[in-house]
Amino acid sequence: MRLDLASASHTLLQGLPMSGKSVNITAFAYWMLQAGAELAIVDTPDKAVDFDWLRPYVRDGGWGCDSYEAMVATCGMVYAEGKRRAAILKRRGINNWFAITDDPSFRPVVLIADEYTGLMTPERVPKALPRDHPMRAEAEATNGFKDMVATFIQKIALEMRFVGMHVFVSTQLGNTKTGVSTALKAACGNRFLMGPNASDNQRANAFSAPDSVAEVPENVKTTPGVSKGVGVTETEGQPSQVFKGYYAPTTEFADHLAASSTVRRTTRPEPTRAEIAEHTGQDDLDHGTGQLGDTDPWNGRRAPRAAADRVYGEDGRELRGAAAAAHAAKIAGA
């Protein structure tokens, strides 16, 4: 089947565990790399092993799977790339990236967010503990990072389609209770529901027009082995289809990529500490070492800083850390 990303840039893949979501993500990622796209992945650290074979081929800093801080940085860097492209289009008076034919940096960028339910489910905050207790502080910080990841993904989906950004979200159930906002869901014009026996409620949740979506035939549902990996589609520009992906081990995909002379390889898959600091807002860096300092003037609660948030001293140099916080407080008091 053909997935037309020119008609609908973003994709929502739903299905219960063991329904075949990972097989389809693998095929999609392989296809996009072969088509010349840049790839970024965010996933829970324990589940990311499914996609470790893709690590050598993500865009620089595109492996956001080792921590929630890394996820924020990876998503933030994709969003920043979208803003860079948007500025170029505006400057050249162009309203869609398809018109750019002389700039090789305008490759498609695909952000895959796997196990979105697990990514977005808030950590339980032990509120009986003191606010400065490490266990409580860690849970609150993690929830803050999760909110930032969700915000970035939604902003990319809503704002960056015209610059060549594609979001691919995989989740067990796509609704607000599982972290898939109404706005994000509406932005996903391509929708897939895995499983041969989806209920009416599942179909209503998955699709915008469930009555127009194909149903898995009875002979497929009831034949042992045949129903594995089956799903139905609602995609832009095509009639609804029943599909079943062909399985191949990831080693086979990896061997094909390794033999390719055109697929781009990363120079550093994980975001650097400086990139993590910049996009999480924890930017009190020791610039001699590039490591995070002990002071976060934004107390972990701010979104990644925009240019308008930056603080400058009287000599025109940017202030950081405690100096930035003190100067900002002085200005606010004045």
Secondary structure, DSSP 8 states (H G I E B T S, - for coil): ----TTT---EEEE--TTSSHHHHHHHHHHHHHHTT-EEEEE--TTTGGGGGGGGGGS-TT-EE-S-HHHHHHHHHHHHHHHHHHHHHHHHHT-SSGGG--S-TT---EEEEE-SHHHHHS-----TTS-TT-HHHHHHHHHHHHHHHHHHHHHHHHHH-GGGTEEEEEEESS-SGGGT--HHHHHH--EEEEE-TT--HHHHHHH-SSGGGS----HHHHHSTTTSTTEEEEE-TTS---EEE-----HHHHHHHHHH-SSS---S--S--HHHHHHHHS---EETTTTEE-S--TTTT-S-S--GGG--B-TTS-B--HHHHHHHHHHHHH-
